[in-house]
Structure formats: C-alpha cells, structure tokens
C-alpha cells in the first residue's frame, strides 16, 4: 500500500511539473504540454497502480496545483482560474476513462497498437476538453488545421511515450537477462564441483564393492580352516558394506542436488569456454593478479558433457591462475584434429621442472603453497585425468620453453553422448 501511494505521488507531481512545459496553439488557455506524456508513461510503466483512481486523483491534483499557482504567482481571480483550468482536469479524467476502457495495458507487447490507442485517446480527450471550454464560454472555432494539429500532437506524444517505455523495458530485460546469466553460470559451476565429487564417489563405491567381495572371500577361507580371525574378517566385511551403503545414500543426495535446478542440458563448446574464461578472470581479479586471458574457441560443436568439460578446463585454467606470480597471460584454444576435439591450456607462469613432469598427475603432487608454507592437496590434476579417461580421452603435459602447456584430447563422439560411465576406467 505504501509503495502504491509513493508511485501515485510521483505520477501526480511529474504530471504537474511537465504540464508547465506548454504551448498555447490557439492563443487562449488551451495548452499542449508534456504533462499527459508523463501521466501516460506512468500508467504504462507502473502497472501496480489502478488506472481510474490514479487518473481521478491526478486530475484533481492538477486542478488544485494550477489554481494555487495562479493565486500565488499571478494573482488571478479564483473564478477565472477555475474556468481556465477545470477543462484540463476534465481532459485528464476523460483520458483515464478511455485508457481504462481500451485496456491499453493488455497490449503492451504490441507497441504500435498501444501507440495508436494512445493517439486516439489523446485526440478524443482534447476534443472533450475543447467542448467543455466551449460550454464555459471559451469560443474556439475548430478548423481543419486545428484538428490536424490536435491529431499531430496526440500522435507525437503517444509515440514518444511508447518509444520511451520500450527503451526502458529493453534495458530492464537486458539487466534481468544479465543477472539470470550470472546465476546460471554460478549454478553450473556449483554443479561442476558436485560432478567431481559424484565422479570420485562412484569410483570409491566400485572399490568398496571390490573390497567387500574380497573380504567375504577371505572370511570363507578362514572359516574353512577354522582360523580364529574368521569373525574379525566377517566384521570387516560387514563394516565395509555399511560404508558402501552410506556412500550410496550420499551419492543419491548429490545427484538430487545436481538436478534440482533446470539447466540447459547442451551448450556449445564456444559458450563453455567463455564460461571458463569469465569464471577465472573473476578469480584472478579476486587474487589481485592482472592476468590477460585469450581464447580461441570458435567451434560450434554442441556437447552434453557440460560438467565433465567444465571440471577439467576450470581445473587447468585455475591452476594456471594460481601458478602465475603477479601478471601474465593464459590462453585457452580449441581445434578439431581428425575425430578428436583438442583443448590447449597454456600460461606464462614459472612452469614445472623437467625432472618433476612425470609426477604431475600423481595424487599428492603440487607446486602450490599458501602463505604459511602449507602444501595444496595435489589432487586436482588427478581428478582431471580421471574425468578425461572416463571420456576415453587423454590429458598430457606438452613441452614448452616457458610456462606450462596442457593438451586435452577427447573423441568427438564421446562429447555428443549423454552418459559417462564414471568408474569404467581407473586413473
């Protein structure tokens, strides 16, 4: 309620203010002003306020405003001022009733139709005002020229308002679209992290299944020999089985979280690379590193493996951001090589020593340390390699004279498939 009153107040004051920007085409008190343009725009833009009460209150406010204006600044007699401005109030009331009857707000998706409605309503309201003025003794002789002038001003004001409304609407839609795009990217990155956890949880479950099977076989062999540790082996088997069941429940929860938002199931490689670059540009800005990002990803291929590729590429590019000491350059490029899609991630960081390059994909290897000298977990590249292998692809560290350069090569047919068997290939 308070918000509606504030909007109504804004409409009334804006109409009164712009109503003083006027011309008197017939030499009398009849005027053309921008007040009706402000009023018409307010009715179109602020659809939460009712049309008829807004029009009636605005007409009354305009009348009181102009009467007070004449009294304080020009000393015009009250009766003369009332006779001059009462038709203007009738004009606003007539405009309001005609807008309400024409249901102009229902046609906002058709700007030209709204413009025609506004023109017709404005012109008709002007004729009503002239008729009231004539009945009050203001004898204005209508001519074809004056009627054409009324129609011209009505069309100009209406089309101006509709154009302004559409301009504001487009700006609002773009702003909303930008916010939604950012939210979509945020959800995709969250799902990417969940994908990594799900991938390795499934793999761990496969290992737990194998351990359970072997533990039970050990228990049966111990039972056959009446070994005293047979009960211990059975206890281990039962506990491993329980851990597997718990992991299944966690996996079900993660899968539900991944699909709780309706996201696009397929995007182009170009869009995917753009998302990786934007995300890591923000990451570099957060770290205070002026890093130049360059991408060459003009591949129109559409893929369903969004989270797998995002996980791998984001891991590689984020590693590059962290490896660069202060300023540098990171490049992400994609090209087709036969039946494979090849991603190249290169940076100008310090690089990896030659004697350590064979260990980069081993779990625990890292070159990153925090400010207190604590090492990173060193499992990022191991995760990336496992995901690439699940797509029947390869991940290699290429030789380079400066920085690091990784190549991800994945068969195109794998990028078009809908499912990836997470545990079919071990790392």
Buried (B, 14 or more C-beta within 10 A) or exposed (E): EEEBEEBBEBBBBBBBEBBEEEEEBBEEBBBBBBBBBBBBBBBBBBEEBEBEEBBBBBBBBBBEBBBEBBEEEEEBEEEEBBBBBBBBBBBBBBBBBBBBEBEBEEBBEEBEBBBBBBBBBBBBBBBBBBBBBBEEEBEBEEEEEBBEBBBEBBBBBBBBBBEBBBEEBEEEEEEEEEEEEEEBBEBBBEBBBBBBBBBBBBBBBBEBBEBBEEBBEBBEEBEEEEBEEBEEBBEBBBEBBEBBEEBBEBBEEBBEBBEEEEBEEEBBBBBBBBBBBBBBBEBBEEEEBEBEBEBEBEBEBBBBBBBBBBBBBBBBBBBBBBBBEEEBBBBBBBEEEEEBBBBBBBBBBBBBEEEEBEEBBEBEBBBEEEEEEEEBEBBBBBBBBBBBBBBBBBBBBEEBEEBBBBBBBBBBEBBEEEEBEBBEEEB
